[in-house]
Each structure stands twice: as C-alpha cells, then as structure tokens.
C-alpha cells in the first residue's frame, strides 16, 4: 500500500495544515485556558482544554476531505481498549502536544501530525507556532526545517561522538506522580545524573514529546527516555528522528524492537558511525541505569 502513496505530497499537505490552520489557533489561545479537565484523575496532572478538542476536530475534518480512505487516531478521540492501529494508512495526531505548556503560556506547545502505513511512521510534521518552527519528514525523503531540506550530513558530523557521560538527556516525570512507574522514573533519573552512575552532562524537560524528538533530530539533544506516552505523542517525531539516522527502542532494557504504541521509549540521535555500534553502546549504557521496569496498560 505504501508504494502507491506519495508520502512527500502528504508531508506537504500536513505542513500547510499545521502552519496555516492549526498554528494560529495554538498561538492565539496559549495561556487563555483557565478552565480544563484532568485527563487521568485527580491525582494526575495531565490536562485537556476545549481548544485541544476544537483543533483535533479541525484536523480530522480537513484530513477526511483530502484522504477519505485513511484511518484517524487522535488524542482526544482515543478510546482505551477499542482504538487500535491497523496496517492501513492511519493519521495519528496530537492536536496540541505540551498542553500543560499551552495552559501556562510556556512557548513549547505544538501540533504533531503523523502517518503510519503497516503500523510504521512514514510521515511526520511538527509545528511550534510560538517559535515559528516547522520540522517535517517523510520516509526516504530526509527532513525539512521550515520547508528547506536540512543538511543531514553536516549536522551529524558537527555533533561528534555519542557517549552517555557526554550527553544531554530529555527526561519527563509524566502526569502520574505515584506508584511503581513514578518510583522507577525517579530512581533512574538519579542514576543517570549521579557521578557514580551515568554522570550525564544534564537533563532537560521540554514538556512535549514532539518538541523533544525535534531537538534530537536537529542535534540539540542526545536522547529521550520516557514512559506513559501514547502513539500520538511520538508518531510524527518517530519518522523525523529515523530520517536523521536516529534509533528508537524501548525504555526498558533489551527492548530492541518496539511498535509506535509501545508506551515506553528511548530515543537516540543519529551519529556518523554507519555501523551503529556507538548507538548500540549508548543504549546499553543507558539501560544499565534504568532502575526497575516501566509498565503501562
């Protein structure tokens, strides 16, 4: 099926939608939503606003007109236990990734538009209107920064070798602040930071999986470790990172091959080592600092 799709054309359509229709809503409404719902109960901080639902509806109606035969999975329309990713072309969308940032007017909320075929992310478009930053990719076509082809080879060379104790890692506590997953995250964070552990240069929390994966692709971050995400958090970024030679595995040790809806992820930037040995060593070194196991329903 993917052989008959013009992925580059779809990338361009999604980019136009993100920049001209979705971005202006996110930018104009950021910091204005004081009424919102907690998505996962009173002991969590994952929130949803009316604008999330409005933007998802806009995206879905637009895509349905242009691609009536494609499936659609969106964060706000997801139904636990019912919504599944099939082999058919499927748009997987987060209307506003970084909703907490959006509510607090912290300028790292974006729209994240992905497409899977045979369950593989093959198109990714992420647009942050606060920074006017558009990053897009489609399988085999490289990545584009604000519509212009990104110099993949020069950037990879300038980033230098990949080593855990020389890296900046993206870490996010997530919305659930209790239980074994939270304990595993906190213990792993400590191990990664400790001088007798991973001793990484530092960690960053952008509050948006999509923006984090953009900055890994662009070489500003070395890796991202997280659990509790959903396919719409990572689908678009997955395609973009892969087009830059990055690797995506599970957050738990030995999870070398995962699906886009795995719920736990370790994302590592591309390097100039074609053998992939440096990425493999980095991943193994990282996993050695994971204290416990992340498990999600």
NORBELQUI-V549939 format. One record per backbone hydrogen bond with DSSP energy under -1.0 kcal/mol. NH is the residue of the N-H (numbers start at 1). CO is the residue of the C=O. If there is no record, write none. Layout:
NH | CO
NH | CO
//
This chain:
4 | 1
7 | 5
10 | 6
11 | 7
12 | 8
13 | 9
14 | 10
15 | 11
16 | 12
17 | 13
18 | 14
19 | 15
20 | 16
21 | 17
22 | 17
23 | 18
26 | 22
27 | 23
28 | 24
29 | 25
30 | 26
31 | 102
32 | 29
34 | 32
37 | 48
39 | 46
44 | 41
45 | 175
48 | 37
53 | 49
54 | 50
55 | 51
56 | 52
57 | 53
58 | 54
59 | 55
60 | 56
61 | 57
62 | 58
63 | 59
64 | 60
65 | 61
66 | 62
67 | 63
70 | 67
71 | 89
73 | 91
75 | 93
82 | 79
83 | 79
90 | 116
91 | 71
92 | 114
93 | 73
94 | 112
97 | 110
102 | 98
103 | 99
104 | 100
106 | 101
108 | 106
110 | 97
111 | 127
112 | 94
113 | 125
114 | 92
115 | 123
116 | 90
117 | 120
118 | 87
120 | 117
122 | 115
123 | 115
124 | 137
125 | 113
126 | 135
127 | 111
128 | 133
133 | 128
135 | 126
136 | 144
137 | 124
138 | 142
139 | 122
141 | 138
144 | 136
145 | 148
146 | 134
148 | 145
150 | 143
152 | 150
155 | 151
156 | 152
157 | 153
158 | 154
159 | 155
166 | 163
167 | 164
169 | 202
170 | 223
171 | 204
183 | 179
184 | 180
185 | 181
186 | 182
187 | 183
188 | 184
189 | 185
190 | 186
191 | 187
192 | 188
193 | 189
194 | 190
197 | 194
198 | 191
199 | 194
200 | 192
201 | 167
202 | 167
204 | 169
212 | 208
213 | 209
214 | 210
215 | 211
216 | 212
217 | 213
218 | 214
220 | 215
221 | 215
222 | 168
223 | 168
224 | 267
225 | 170
226 | 265
228 | 263
233 | 230
235 | 231
238 | 234
239 | 235
240 | 236
241 | 237
242 | 238
243 | 239
245 | 242
246 | 241
247 | 268
249 | 266
250 | 255
255 | 252
256 | 254
262 | 259
265 | 226
266 | 249
267 | 224
268 | 247
269 | 222
276 | 273
280 | 276
281 | 277
282 | 278
283 | 279
284 | 280
285 | 281
286 | 282
287 | 283
288 | 284
289 | 286
290 | 287
//
